[in-house]
Amino acid sequence: MTAAELDALDRRIIRALQREANISHVVLAEQIGSSPASCWRRIKKLEEIGVLGPTVRLVSPESIGRGQTVFCQIRMKSQDPAARKSFELFVGSYEEVLECYAMTGDWDYLLRLAVKDIKNYERLLLDGILAHSSVATSSSHFALKEVKYTTILPP
């Protein structure tokens, strides 16, 4: 199933579940104008084809002492596939790295990290990221405040 094959009911289900993933099928059916059985079948189908992923709970970073968001751009020494794979596995091992993107342009990777404070980030950067044999240089940007954050995609 492609995005073009999703009908209006599928899109309403996706929109509703992105706002409240643990909503009951009965309440969801009322919200979208369908039956609970139909909602259940459609949700199962959307899960099977990979449109809907695992159900998670979002955590407030500040509440667990991870209130500092840092964006870190990485430039690699080489574009060798083995070096890139090694770096990608390496950053995947850090719980502070929430997202890692391979990029076009001047920088090879963009990382989004949630750290306790600047000292925590300094240790991670100097003793971890920059110590990796494939990393040439980095540029760090500290978020002053979160203006908009959402995990909701338009269906």
C-alpha distance (Angstrom), angle and dihedral (degrees) to the residues before:
residue distance angle dihedral
M1 . . .
T2 3.79 . .
A3 3.79 129.7 .
A4 3.80 88.6 -97.1
E5 3.82 89.7 57.8
L6 3.82 94.6 55.6
D7 3.77 109.5 103.4
A8 3.80 127.5 -147.7
L9 3.83 92.6 -92.4
D10 3.81 91.8 51.9
R11 3.80 89.2 50.3
R12 3.81 92.0 50.1
I13 3.82 89.7 50.5
I14 3.81 91.6 49.6
R15 3.80 92.2 47.7
A16 3.82 93.0 48.7
L17 3.82 95.4 45.5
Q18 3.81 91.8 50.1
R19 3.80 88.7 58.1
E20 3.81 96.4 43.0
A21 3.80 115.6 10.1
N22 3.81 96.3 -178.4
I23 3.79 96.5 53.5
S24 3.82 113.3 134.0
H25 3.79 118.8 -109.3
V26 3.81 89.3 -119.5
V27 3.81 93.8 55.7
L28 3.81 91.6 41.1
A29 3.82 90.6 51.6
E30 3.82 90.0 52.0
Q31 3.81 91.5 49.4
I32 3.79 95.9 49.9
G33 3.80 99.6 34.5
S34 3.79 100.8 -111.0
S35 3.80 140.1 106.3
P36 3.83 121.6 -87.7
A37 3.82 90.8 -120.1
S38 3.80 91.9 52.5
C39 3.81 90.7 48.0
W40 3.78 91.2 50.6
R41 3.83 92.5 49.7
R42 3.79 92.3 47.4
I43 3.81 92.8 47.6
K44 3.82 90.6 50.7
K45 3.82 90.3 49.5
L46 3.83 91.8 48.0
E47 3.82 88.8 50.8
E48 3.81 93.1 47.9
I49 3.79 93.7 52.5
G50 3.81 93.3 45.2
V51 3.81 100.0 -110.1
L52 3.80 91.1 117.0
G53 3.79 117.9 45.1
P54 3.80 131.0 -170.4
T55 3.78 121.1 -41.1
V56 3.81 111.8 -111.9
R57 3.80 138.8 172.2
L58 3.80 119.1 -126.1
V59 3.81 115.6 -129.8
S60 3.79 126.7 -150.9
P61 3.84 105.0 -117.2
E62 3.82 92.1 -148.7
S63 3.80 92.1 54.7
I64 3.81 91.4 60.6
G65 3.80 98.1 39.4
R66 3.82 97.0 -99.2
G67 3.80 97.9 109.3
Q68 3.80 99.4 133.3
T69 3.81 114.8 88.5
V70 3.79 116.7 -160.8
F71 3.78 129.0 -174.7
C72 3.77 112.2 -155.2
Q73 3.78 123.9 -169.3
I74 3.80 116.3 -155.8
R75 3.78 129.8 -158.0
M76 3.78 116.0 -162.7
K77 3.81 125.5 -141.1
S78 3.80 89.7 -134.5
Q79 3.79 139.2 12.3
D80 3.79 90.0 -137.7
P81 3.84 108.6 143.1
A82 3.82 92.2 -131.7
A83 3.82 91.7 52.7
R84 3.79 91.5 48.7
K85 3.81 92.1 48.1
S86 3.80 90.5 48.9
F87 3.81 91.3 50.9
E88 3.81 93.0 46.7
L89 3.81 91.7 52.0
F90 3.80 89.3 45.5
V91 3.83 95.9 53.9
G92 3.79 89.7 43.3
S93 3.80 88.1 64.7
Y94 3.82 93.8 61.4
E95 3.81 114.6 88.3
E96 3.82 89.5 -159.1
V97 3.82 90.2 64.4
L98 3.79 104.3 85.1
E99 3.79 97.2 171.6
C100 3.79 135.9 14.3
Y101 3.79 123.3 -172.7
A102 3.81 129.7 -174.5
M103 3.80 103.4 -135.1
T104 3.77 142.5 -159.1
G105 3.80 120.1 -132.8
D106 3.80 130.3 38.7
W107 3.81 96.4 -22.5
D108 3.79 126.5 57.5
Y109 3.81 99.9 -152.8
L110 3.77 139.0 19.3
L111 3.81 118.5 -155.6
R112 3.78 128.0 -168.2
L113 3.78 112.0 -156.5
A114 3.80 134.9 -175.6
V115 3.81 110.1 -151.2
K116 3.79 136.8 170.2
D117 3.78 95.6 -121.9
I118 3.80 144.2 -36.6
K119 3.81 93.0 -75.2
N120 3.80 90.2 54.0
Y121 3.80 89.7 51.1
E122 3.80 92.6 45.7
R123 3.82 91.0 56.4
L124 3.78 92.2 46.3
L125 3.81 92.2 47.9
L126 3.80 99.0 44.0
D127 3.80 100.6 34.8
G128 3.79 96.6 34.3
I129 3.78 122.3 19.3
L130 3.81 100.0 30.8
A131 3.80 91.0 40.3
H132 3.81 90.8 62.1
S133 3.80 109.3 108.7
S134 3.83 93.8 -129.6
V135 3.81 97.6 52.6
A136 3.80 118.0 97.0
T137 3.81 101.2 176.9
S138 3.79 145.1 -27.0
S139 3.77 142.1 -150.9
S140 3.81 121.5 -150.2
H141 3.78 128.8 -154.2
F142 3.82 122.1 -171.9
A143 3.80 118.1 -149.5
L144 3.80 112.2 -126.5
K145 3.80 93.9 -163.8
E146 3.76 139.4 -15.7
V147 3.79 107.6 -107.3
K148 3.80 97.1 174.6
Y149 3.78 131.1 1.8
T150 3.75 125.5 167.7
T151 3.77 138.4 154.1
I152 3.81 91.7 -163.1
L153 3.81 114.3 113.3
P154 3.78 120.2 -161.6
P155 3.83 104.8 -110.4
